[in-house]
Amino acid sequence: MSAGAAPFTWPVRVYWEDTDAGGIVFYANYLKFFERARTEWLRALGIEQQRLRDEVGGMFVVTDTQVRYQRPARLDDLLLVTAHVLEAGRASLTIGQSALLQARQPDQAPELLCTGTIRIGWVDAGSLRPQRIPASVLTALGPPA
């Protein structure tokens, strides 16, 4: 992703299974939403994780998460979940993510619900030992925003 480019955005609908007894999205489910958006973002860039594991023998694993909750999402809400590279190292990436409530009116902006910083490391699929991220993956991701 080039500097200044908009982050990747993936729509997520809130279902019953995503909510708690109070009818709001259970806090841990934002991590699931972030995971789906990261996976679809990589897929949109031509990076299929299973193919990488099969052909290169490596995979990404989450090594750290930080999440800040602003406002709750509720049943049937349509969220826009974003992903973009904040920092790229030789063996890890730091990904900035957010979950926004899609605006109900065309003249309104989406409302920020949750932000996250997710660090993922590249490891050998067999040993789970850290390795360098393949150059082809780093090239597809582009420079950090």
Helices and strands as residue ranges (DSSP letters): E 8-13, G 16-18, H 29-44, H 49-56, E 58-69, E 78-88, E 92-101, E 111-124, H 135-141
